[in-house]
Amino acid sequence: MLTAALWFLLEELGMKKIYYHTHESGAFLKRISGANPSRSLYTTLPKQFCFEKARTAPTLLQSDKLWKRKVRAAKTPLEFFQMAV
């Protein structure tokens, strides 16, 4: 599924930088409490697809008016996986 999504983003939409949230940042941004998705989706899988960990957020999130407030409210730094093509 991730291969198909990456192909679509690269070939059809022409994106040059792709972000994938980490287990912690995804749960925080989606306001998931209780049972989180499998951690391997956010640890093993990104490494297999050559994503690198970064503390920079996608431009879409950074342009959000409430982004700085959300970053301050997080207990840990919000990290993302990034792939630059």
C-alpha positions, -999 to +999 in steps of 0.1 A: +000+000+000+028+024+009+045+017-025+014+026-043+010+058-023+046+068-029+043+061-066+012+083-068+028+111-049+060+110-070+047+102-104+012+117-105+015+147-082+052+154-087+060+159-051+097+161-043+095+159-005+073+133+013+066+132+050+055+103+072+047+110+109+063+090+137+043+068+161+043+095+187+036+125+165+008+107+147-009+098+179-006+133+192-018+151+160-047+127+155-056+129+192-055+091+196-059+080+232-058+044+243-047+018+218-024+032+192-017+016+158+011-009+156+045+007+163+062-012+135+042+008+110+062+038+122+096+023+129+104-006+106+084+004+075+098+039+071+134+025+073+126+000+046+115+028+023+146+050+030+128+077+051+150+096+074+140+111+107+137+149+109+123+175+132+110+197+104+073+194+098+056+195+065+049+230+051+012+224+053+014+219+091+038+248+096+014+272+079-014+262+103-021+291+126-023+268+156+009+248+148+032+266+173+006+261+201+004+223+192+042+220+193+044+236+227+016+213+240+034+182+229+052+164+257+080+153+234+094+170+202+073+162+172+093+143+147+085+132+112+101+108+087+111+126+055+120+114+020+135+139-005+136+128-041 
